[in-house]
């Protein structure tokens, strides 16, 4: 490949002019031409990775290089020396700029070419120029270059070898042209290509950051240094190239449109939204255009996030997609969309717009169309749920902002919405604080974010949006794994083997020797232990250090096995006897009984997914799983609870397949062939070019690296333990199979025997006997309630004489008393008795402490008091707050509660004082 990169053809003006004639400029063609260009130069075309990265340092995939991070770190050997991709990316850190600038997007495609220790600056620069001017036909005189201020090498290549005039090459500083992955780690200078929309403005005092004139569309990162802890730079052993070309930006240039949104990648979505809003984009004012751009952008991000398995929620990735959905819904309402925009006022419009996104997805991600039913259903459910509270929330926000503005005018201060109000909108009405902030900004009111964050502390501890940098670090772990090859996994065919200790870690630090009683992580050259992945937990077992005479010099109990970067298995355990050191040979032995339990549950999980698709529909798909020794757990997309009859059908199907005693088939084949054959991919798993396919002929075919039974009869039996909702649109089934199934049945049988013994009935008579006991309990409780109500009324009759008379022109009876530990229902009965017995007008307020940490309050006012403008519902709320609670109700009757009984006496004193004052004033 190096020989191919050595010759870069000189680019002449004639070549550019000939090539630029009649070039296809659609977004799809720009993407394909990029990939073809680099494929013809020895690059392997690799698929885009998921938007959900296999990397704990980032929430979402934000850059094309993310999938290659382990290679750049040197922790994983390169599979190819050079690669090219079209990577789907999400960034929401500047979401407020979407639609307001010409280039900001939440979802975008980053086209990249990468070199892993192969070619470097010269080839990267020349190919970037050739792609831009010859392949895409961009006029050379409109292209400007930026380089790092100290990168003389790159400057010389652009000037002397490519031929860019010196006046169009700008040296820039660290902030603009030096790429870093963090405080330490790989870094290096970068060079960028800008397109000039207004060359007529000349070359003097040029600012490449001027968005009205320039757009940066291609960034070349020369990863050549490692920044040390002291800030110094040392050359990397392997110099890498990481580039990114913004597809939407190049489409804007080639299609000659004023912004990214009006390219064929996004504009068809905008047009669909325009139809639903009954507006014309070309004739719309800038405000409406901005809102249409927001919808066009957000729907792309939403569809691809949902497709990659992100479910709306209030934390992490789920919060990102929920926030985008709610922004899109509110934005649609701002431009006049009601309901589905097609006459159904109760409908949802986002799924209709999303269909256009799905229609355009073929060349971006072919899986989106297969997942369309689930995507549209989830989108509809989330939109309708938000709309239910949106109108009330909007009215409340409008009221809050008006009050904040009024208070500021009175005090002569800057208007501010309290963090508590913003949190109420978030927690009760589902308003992301960002939406609240946008609306407040439109009114010139800021939000007290400090107090909002305090309110949020216990509600949401995870980050609201993706981290905005990919963190790389080169440290002890990298030095250790650098010299350790991938672990050879033998566990499909054997449960024991001899292996060599290649590394030892204690508290994450490499050591040479470990003694008895120490927790240790052991790295072997090969292993029969399965490392946790695909939902299946890691194997348990032992490592034995042998000595003469079949004795063991050391015994290490393994309780977990995980994969490190690449394919290095980390065996986590405790030294039970002796000591172990690097270089020693060990005998690795998996606990066969636990492995069998895992195999049974894993195959049963495949059967469960197949049964779900048959019973509730093919559109359901996996959203997570756990394969443990004692149970299995399967999460799936579905909008409602499963009925008892559906669960029975599912169990019946699975147990019939078990009884069929079908031999499983396992094959290794290319990923494309597996998908073509209909194999189902496991949620959240990353696949290489060659994949392992596990098939239960006639029932199930899945891509899976887990361990499985040889024959379905080994599963023995299957039983669903529970079915429940765990998130919006996500259901969870827990079940047992094999030995765990037998244990479950035996345990339930023992419970039933105990119940039969206690109730003195046969098993078949238990339901009737329990129902009879429940009915007796209900009757007894009703009798007790009736007695308590009578006792409360009796107490009330005694209290009636304590009523105070106020008023000179009209006599009003007021009674405020404490009724000790009377329960809330009885307190209500007492208040009703008193207010009926006292002559109108009369006001009664009663309080009690029915249990530890509990306060009950009730207010009952006659019509005469209500006519005076004093309402029970409004009166009792502030009194309840004094007891750490709240409440309200009708003008004539209201109930409230609290959590501070120690404040009850003073709260009733306050109620008495306020009532007497109000009524005296009204009656005089």
Secondary structure, 3 states (H helix, E strand, C coil): CHHHHHCCCCCCHHHHHHHCCCCCCCHHHHHHHHHHHHHCCCCEECCCCCCCCCCCCCCCCCCCCHHHHHHHHCCCCCCCCEEEEEEEEECCCCHHHCCCCCCCCCEEEEEEEEEECCCCHHHHHHHHHHHHHHHCCCCHHHEEEEEECCCHHHHHHHHHHHCCCHHHEEEECHHHHEEECCCCEEEEEEEEEEEECCHHHCCCCCCCCCCCCEEEEEEEEEEEEEECCCCCEEEEEEEEEEEEEEHHHHHHHHHCCCCHHHCCCCHHHHHHHHHHHCCCCCCCCHHHHHHHHHHHHHHHHHHHHHHCCCCCCCCHHHHHHHHHHHHHHHHHHHCCCCCCCCCCCCCCCHHHHHHHHHHCCCCCCCHHHHCHHHHHHHHHHHHHHHHHHHHHHHHHHHHHHHHHHHHHHHHCCCCEECHHHHHHHHHHHCCCHHHHHHHHHHCCCEECHHHHHHHHCCCCCCCCCCCCCCCCCCCHHHHHHHCCCCCEECCCCCCEEEEEEEEEEECCEEECEEECCCEEEEEECEECCCCCECCECCCCEEEEEEECCCEEEEEEEEEEEEECCCCCEEEEEEEEECEEECCCEEEEEECHHHHHHHHHHHHHHHHHHHHHHHHHCCCCCEEEEEECCCCEEEEEECCCCCCHHHHHHHHHHHHHHHHCCCEEEEEEEEHHHHHHCCCECCCCCCCCCEEEEEEECCCEEEECCCCCCCEHHHHCCEEEEEEEEEECCEEEEEEEEHHHHHHHHHHHHHHHHHHHHHHCCCHHHHHHHHHHHHHHHHHHHHHHHHHHHHHHHHHHHHHHHHCEEECCCCCEEEEEEECCCCCHHHHHHHHHHHHHHCCCCEEEEEEECCCCCCEEEEEEECHHHHHCCCCHHHHHHHHHHCCCCEEEECCCEEEEEECCHHHHHHHHHHHHHHHHHHHHHHHC
